[in-house]
Amino acid sequence: MGHPELEISWATAQDKWPNTRSIVTTRLQLWPGLCFAGPKPYTIVSSCGFSLHPRSQFEPAPMAPSAPAPPAISPARLHKLVTSQKDPLLALELVNVTSPTTAPHPATLHALVLRLCRRREHLPHALALLRRLPSPPSPRILLPLLLSALRLRRPPHLFLSTFNSLFVSGPSSLPLHPQLLLRLLSVLSSTGSHFPSALQLLRVVSTSLPLPEPLVLAAHNLLIDAAARSGHIAVSVSLFRRLRSLHVSPNAETYRMLTQLFCRRGQVRTAATLLDEMLHRGISADPLAYTTVLNALCRKKQLREAYRLLCLMRGRGISPDIVHYNTVIIGMCREGRPLDACKVIGDMMESGCTPNAVTYTTVVNGLCVSGLYGKAEAYLDDMMGKGFVPHFSVFHSVIKRCCAVGKVNEAAQMMIRMLALGMVPHAETWSSVIRSVCNDEDNVEVVLLQIMKGREHC
């Protein structure tokens, strides 16, 4: 009842083919009529071209008629057999044997590809199987395949050669999905050891494949950002110049990443030059790029240049927002120039930008540090008149400075206002007021009575 092409005893089969049981079991699942009788001689169909007998050597088998095709099974049954097989090569054999009568479901091929790509020696089988898919594989399938080639801890040429065989120089190259390219570049650029592979991959795809301009720009921006975060300023600048050589115009995001990189390295003038270049190229300004340059100028104590850039923004048709103004105000107050900060507040109110709590808090503290208590109280009144509730640190700063110059009554009035708002003064605030009151013997009773009355009203 068996096939005469191959007759082999169980002992000989175990010696010659250690995995004979798996092969026979697999074949029996496909051909229920195949004979198998344990240790007795049995027959199976093989493609090796030899007839094996219970003797000790092989003999070429006479050419026999081709074996009959296996009976057709359903794609669902084939999928179950493939996914339950532990050895991916045997699972691949199942697909190959049933291919004349059963077309495997794409999900079956997908599952098999993912299993084959886990070992380097199985990668050629996985690549060949990809080309048997009825439609181009999705990034969900290709990404694990390529990442598996990357995770095999071999030289990077294995990953790049796999990519080239799939998308560039293969017999039937697959279309490169934009999402797949960006995801690959993101994974490669996230690790320092794989960053050169990311640069080489970008060079290959931008010169060998007809990529759309937005994808080329997005890919370069991704690597520029990764290089900037790692501090590789030369690589970022090289990628920026390469965009020009490819006749691709950088966008606002490209300039923002470079300005942030130059500002972190202290090259503020170069960052400001990039802002001018954006204007000349007609690229819409990125507010965050201007904030970065303003902050860098203030930290380098170049307040005049910071204020000049703030004025240039209005001249260029860019309306500075509250963040831009506050950046310059904080820088001026930090350097002991609160009156210049008050001038900036006047400019921002003229341009229609309303100061916020951060603006008032910064100016009040700066004025108190410089001993300008009258102006500090005026801005504090303006702040409260606009509905902003000052932080207790603002009151503490004013009270502490008033006590330092002997203005006990003013300090007491601030304490009363603080209590009226339901704020709990800090222990240091109480200490400053009590110490100053005790030093003023003429007004000690009056001041303490005022404070106690204010506390009772709370």
SETORMI-571879 format. One record per residue (C-alpha): residue in one letter; chain; x, y, z. Coordinates in steps of 0.2 Angstrom, whole numbers, plus 2048, in hexadecimal, padded with zeros to 3 digits. Example, Ala and Ser with C-alpha at 12.3 -4.5 7.8 and 13.67 -1.06 7.14 Angstrom:
2
  type  mol    u    v    w
     A    A  83E  7EA  827
     S    A  844  7FB  824
***
This chain:
458
  type  mol    u    v    w
     M    A  800  800  800
     G    A  80F  80B  802
     H    A  81A  814  7F5
     P    A  828  80A  7EE
     E    A  834  818  7EC
     L    A  83C  816  7FD
     E    A  83C  807  809
     I    A  846  809  819
     S    A  847  800  829
     W    A  844  809  839
     A    A  855  806  840
     T    A  85E  80C  830
     A    A  852  81B  830
     Q    A  857  81F  842
     D    A  86A  81E  83E
     K    A  869  828  82E
     W    A  85C  835  832
     P    A  85A  838  844
     N    A  84B  843  841
     T    A  842  835  837
     R    A  834  833  843
     S    A  830  846  842
     I    A  830  845  82F
     V    A  826  835  82E
     T    A  819  83C  83A
     T    A  818  84C  830
     R    A  815  842  820
     L    A  808  837  828
     Q    A  7FE  847  82D
     L    A  7FE  84B  81B
     W    A  7FC  839  813
     P    A  7F0  82F  81F
     G    A  7F2  820  813
     L    A  805  81F  816
     C    A  80C  80F  81E
     F    A  815  810  82E
     A    A  817  801  839
     G    A  824  805  846
     P    A  834  7FB  845
     K    A  82E  7F1  836
     P    A  833  7F7  825
     Y    A  828  805  81F
     T    A  827  810  810
     I    A  827  823  80F
     V    A  829  82F  800
     S    A  839  838  7FF
     S    A  841  845  7F3
     C    A  853  83F  7F6
     G    A  853  834  7E7
     F    A  85A  824  7F0
     S    A  852  814  7F5
     L    A  857  80E  806
     H    A  856  7FC  80C
     P    A  85B  7F3  81C
     R    A  86D  7F2  815
     S    A  87C  7FD  81A
     Q    A  87D  808  80A
     F    A  873  813  7FF
     E    A  86E  80D  7ED
     P    A  868  819  7E0
     A    A  855  817  7DE
     P    A  84F  814  7CC
     M    A  845  822  7C5
     A    A  833  81F  7CA
     P    A  823  828  7C5
     S    A  821  838  7CF
     A    A  818  836  7DF
     P    A  806  83A  7E0
     A    A  801  84B  7E7
     P    A  7FC  84B  7F9
     P    A  7E9  84D  7FC
     A    A  7E4  85F  7FE
     I    A  7E1  865  810
     S    A  7D9  875  815
     P    A  7E4  885  818
     A    A  7DD  885  82A
     R    A  7E4  873  82D
     L    A  7F4  878  825
     H    A  7F6  887  830
     K    A  7F3  87D  840
     L    A  800  870  83A
     V    A  80D  87E  836
     T    A  80A  887  847
     S    A  80B  878  851
     Q    A  81B  872  84A
     K    A  82A  876  855
     D    A  837  875  847
     P    A  835  883  83B
     L    A  83E  879  82D
     L    A  831  86B  82F
     A    A  823  878  82F
     L    A  82B  87F  81F
     E    A  82B  86D  817
     L    A  818  86C  81B
     V    A  815  87C  811
     N    A  820  876  803
     V    A  818  864  802
     T    A  806  86B  802
     S    A  80A  879  7F6
     P    A  803  86F  7E6
     T    A  7F2  86D  7EE
     T    A  7F0  879  7FC
     A    A  7F3  88C  7FB
     P    A  7F9  891  80D
     H    A  7F0  8A0  815
     P    A  7FB  8B0  816
     A    A  7FA  8AE  829
     T    A  803  89D  828
     L    A  811  8A4  81E
     H    A  812  8B3  82A
     A    A  814  8A8  839
     L    A  821  89D  830
     V    A  82B  8AC  82B
     L    A  82C  8B3  83D
     R    A  832  8A2  843
     L    A  83F  89F  835
     C    A  847  8B1  838
     R    A  84C  8AD  84A
     R    A  85C  8A3  844
     R    A  869  8A9  838
     E    A  869  899  82E
     H    A  857  89A  82B
     L    A  856  8AC  824
     P    A  858  8A6  812
     H    A  848  89B  814
     A    A  83F  8AA  81C
     L    A  844  8B6  80E
     A    A  83E  8A9  801
     L    A  82E  8A6  809
     L    A  82B  8B9  809
     R    A  82A  8B9  7F7
     R    A  81D  8AC  7F6
     L    A  810  8B7  7FF
     P    A  802  8BC  7F4
     S    A  804  8CE  7F8
     P    A  813  8D9  7FE
     P    A  816  8D5  811
     S    A  811  8E3  81D
     P    A  81D  8EC  828
     R    A  816  8E1  837
     I    A  81E  8D2  82F
     L    A  82E  8DA  827
     L    A  833  8E4  837
     P    A  835  8D4  842
     L    A  83F  8CC  834
     L    A  84B  8DA  832
     L    A  84D  8DD  845
     S    A  850  8CA  847
     A    A  85F  8CC  83B
     L    A  865  8DA  845
     R    A  863  8D1  856
     L    A  86D  8C2  850
     R    A  87D  8CB  856
     R    A  886  8C9  846
     P    A  88F  8D7  83C
     P    A  883  8E4  836
     H    A  885  8DE  824
     L    A  879  8D0  828
     F    A  86B  8DD  82B
     L    A  870  8E8  81C
     S    A  871  8D9  810
     T    A  860  8D3  816
     F    A  859  8E4  813
     N    A  861  8E5  802
     S    A  85B  8D4  7FC
     L    A  849  8D9  801
     F    A  847  8EB  7FA
     V    A  856  8EF  7F0
     S    A  85F  8E2  7E6
     G    A  855  8D2  7E8
     P    A  84D  8C9  7D9
     S    A  83C  8D0  7DD
     S    A  83E  8DF  7E8
     L    A  830  8E3  7F4
     P    A  829  8F4  7F6
     L    A  830  8FE  805
     H    A  823  904  811
     P    A  826  915  818
     Q    A  821  90F  82A
     L    A  82D  901  829
     L    A  83C  90C  824
     L    A  839  918  832
     R    A  837  90B  83E
     L    A  847  902  839
     L    A  851  913  83A
     S    A  849  916  84B
     V    A  84F  905  852
     L    A  860  907  84B
     S    A  863  918  850
     S    A  85E  915  862
     T    A  86E  90B  865
     G    A  87F  912  863
     S    A  886  902  85C
     H    A  879  901  84E
     F    A  879  913  84A
     P    A  886  911  83B
     S    A  87A  904  834
     A    A  86C  911  835
     L    A  876  91D  82B
     Q    A  87B  910  81E
     L    A  869  90B  81C
     L    A  864  91D  819
     R    A  871  91F  80D
     V    A  86C  90F  803
     V    A  859  913  803
     S    A  85C  925  7FE
     T    A  867  921  7EF
     S    A  860  911  7E9
     L    A  84D  912  7EC
     P    A  841  91F  7E5
     L    A  83B  926  7F5
     P    A  82F  934  7F6
     E    A  836  945  7FD
     P    A  82C  945  80D
     L    A  833  934  812
     V    A  845  939  80E
     L    A  842  948  819
     A    A  83A  93E  827
     A    A  848  931  827
     H    A  856  93E  828
     N    A  84D  948  836
     L    A  84C  938  840
     L    A  85F  935  83F
     I    A  863  947  841
     D    A  859  947  851
     A    A  861  937  857
     A    A  872  93D  853
     A    A  86E  94E  85C
     R    A  868  945  86C
     S    A  879  93B  86C
     G    A  883  94B  86A
     H    A  88A  947  859
     I    A  889  958  852
     A    A  894  954  842
     V    A  888  946  83D
     S    A  879  951  83F
     V    A  880  95E  834
     S    A  886  952  827
     L    A  874  94B  826
     F    A  86D  95D  825
     R    A  879  960  816
     R    A  875  950  80E
     L    A  863  955  80D
     R    A  868  964  802
     S    A  872  958  7F7
     L    A  863  94E  7F4
     H    A  859  95E  7F0
     V    A  84E  95B  7FF
     S    A  849  96B  809
     P    A  84A  96A  81C
     N    A  83B  96F  826
     A    A  838  978  836
     E    A  83B  968  840
     T    A  84C  965  838
     Y    A  852  977  83D
     R    A  84A  975  84E
     M    A  854  966  852
     L    A  864  96E  84C
     T    A  862  97E  856
     Q    A  85F  974  866
     L    A  86F  96A  862
     F    A  879  97A  85F
     C    A  872  982  86F
     R    A  876  973  87A
     R    A  888  974  873
     G    A  889  987  877
     Q    A  889  98C  864
     V    A  87B  999  866
     R    A  881  9A3  858
     T    A  880  995  84C
     A    A  86F  991  852
     A    A  869  9A3  84F
     T    A  870  9A1  83D
     L    A  865  992  83A
     L    A  856  99D  83F
     D    A  85B  9AA  833
     E    A  85D  99C  825
     M    A  84B  996  829
     L    A  845  9A8  826
     H    A  84E  9A9  815
     R    A  848  998  80F
     G    A  836  99D  813
     I    A  834  98F  820
     S    A  827  993  82D
     A    A  82F  996  83E
     D    A  82F  989  84C
     P    A  82B  992  85C
     L    A  834  985  866
     A    A  844  989  85C
     Y    A  843  99B  861
     T    A  840  996  873
     T    A  850  98B  873
     V    A  85B  999  86C
     L    A  854  9A6  878
     N    A  857  99B  887
     A    A  868  997  881
     L    A  86C  9AA  87F
     C    A  865  9AE  890
     R    A  870  9A0  898
     K    A  87F  9A7  890
     K    A  87A  9B8  897
     Q    A  878  9BF  886
     L    A  869  9C9  88B
     R    A  86A  9D6  87E
     E    A  86B  9C9  870
     A    A  85C  9C0  878
     Y    A  852  9D0  878
     R    A  857  9D4  866
     L    A  851  9C3  860
     L    A  841  9C6  869
     C    A  83E  9D6  85F
     L    A  844  9CE  84F
     M    A  836  9C1  851
     R    A  829  9CE  851
     G    A  832  9D6  842
     R    A  831  9C5  839
     G    A  81F  9C3  83B
     I    A  821  9B7  849
     S    A  816  9BB  859
     P    A  820  9B6  868
     D    A  816  9AD  875
     I    A  816  9AD  888
     V    A  824  9A0  888
     H    A  830  9AB  87E
     Y    A  82C  9BA  889
     N    A  82E  9B1  899
     T    A  83F  9A9  893
     V    A  846  9BA  891
     I    A  83E  9C1  8A1
     I    A  845  9B3  8AB
     G    A  856  9B5  8A4
     M    A  856  9C8  8A7
     C    A  851  9C6  8B9
     R    A  85D  9B8  8BC
     E    A  86B  9C4  8B7
     G    A  865  9D2  8C3
     R    A  85C  9DD  8B5
     P    A  84A  9DD  8BB
     L    A  847  9EE  8B3
     D    A  84B  9E8  8A2
     A    A  83F  9D9  8A6
     C    A  831  9E6  8AA
     K    A  835  9EE  899
     V    A  832  9DD  890
     I    A  822  9DB  89A
     G    A  81C  9EC  893
     D    A  821  9E6  881
     M    A  817  9D6  883
     M    A  808  9DF  889
     E    A  809  9EB  87A
     S    A  809  9DC  86E
     G    A  7FA  9D4  876
     C    A  802  9C7  881
     T    A  7FC  9C6  892
     P    A  808  9C2  8A1
     N    A  805  9B3  8AB
     A    A  809  9AE  8BC
     V    A  81B  9A9  8B8
     T    A  81E  9BA  8B0
     Y    A  818  9C3  8C0
     T    A  821  9B7  8CC
     T    A  831  9B9  8C3
     V    A  830  9CC  8C2
     V    A  82B  9CE  8D4
     N    A  839  9C3  8DB
     G    A  845  9CC  8D0
     L    A  840  9DD  8D6
     C    A  841  9D8  8E8
     V    A  852  9D1  8E5
     S    A  858  9E2  8DE
     G    A  84F  9EB  8EC
     L    A  841  9F3  8E2
     Y    A  833  9EF  8EE
     G    A  828  9FD  8E8
     K    A  828  9F5  8D6
     A    A  826  9E4  8DD
     E    A  817  9E8  8E7
     A    A  80F  9F1  8D8
     Y    A  812  9E1  8CD
     L    A  80B  9D7  8DB
     D    A  7FB  9E1  8DC
     D    A  7FA  9E0  8C9
     M    A  7FC  9CD  8CA
     M    A  7EE  9CB  8D7
     G    A  7E3  9D8  8CE
     K    A  7E3  9CC  8BF
     G    A  7DE  9BD  8C9
     F    A  7EE  9B5  8CB
     V    A  7F1  9AE  8DC
     P    A  804  9B0  8E1
     H    A  80E  9A1  8E7
     F    A  813  9A3  8F9
     S    A  825  9A5  8F3
     V    A  820  9B5  8EC
     F    A  81A  9BC  8FC
     H    A  829  9B5  905
     S    A  835  9BD  8F9
     V    A  82C  9CE  8FC
     I    A  82B  9CD  90F
     K    A  83D  9C7  911
     R    A  844  9D5  906
     C    A  839  9E2  910
     C    A  83F  9DC  920
     A    A  851  9DC  91A
     V    A  850  9EF  917
     G    A  845  9F3  927
     K    A  835  9F5  91E
     V    A  82B  9ED  92C
     N    A  81A  9F4  929
     E    A  81B  9EF  916
     A    A  820  9DE  91B
     A    A  812  9DD  928
     Q    A  805  9E2  91A
     M    A  80C  9D5  90F
     M    A  80A  9C8  91D
     I    A  7F8  9CE  91F
     R    A  7F4  9CC  90D
     M    A  7FB  9BB  90C
     L    A  7F1  9B6  91B
     A    A  7E1  9BD  913
     L    A  7E4  9B2  904
     G    A  7E4  9A3  90F
     M    A  7F6  99F  90D
     V    A  800  998  91B
     P    A  811  9A1  91C
     H    A  821  998  91D
     A    A  82A  996  92E
     E    A  838  9A1  926
     T    A  82C  9AE  921
     W    A  825  9AF  933
     S    A  837  9B0  93A
     S    A  83C  9BF  92F
     V    A  82C  9C9  934
     I    A  82E  9C5  946
     R    A  840  9C9  946
     S    A  83D  9DA  93D
     V    A  82F  9DE  949
     C    A  838  9DB  958
     N    A  847  9E6  952
     D    A  83A  9F5  950
     E    A  836  9F9  962
     D    A  82B  A08  95D
     N    A  81F  9FE  952
     V    A  820  9ED  959
     E    A  80F  9ED  961
     V    A  806  9F5  952
     V    A  80D  9E9  946
     L    A  80A  9DA  950
     L    A  7F8  9DF  953
     Q    A  7F5  9E2  940
     I    A  7FC  9D0  93C
     M    A  7F1  9C8  94A
     K    A  7E2  9D1  943
     G    A  7E6  9CB  932
     R    A  7E7  9BA  938
     E    A  7D6  9BB  941
     H    A  7CE  9C0  931
     C    A  7D4  9B0  929
***
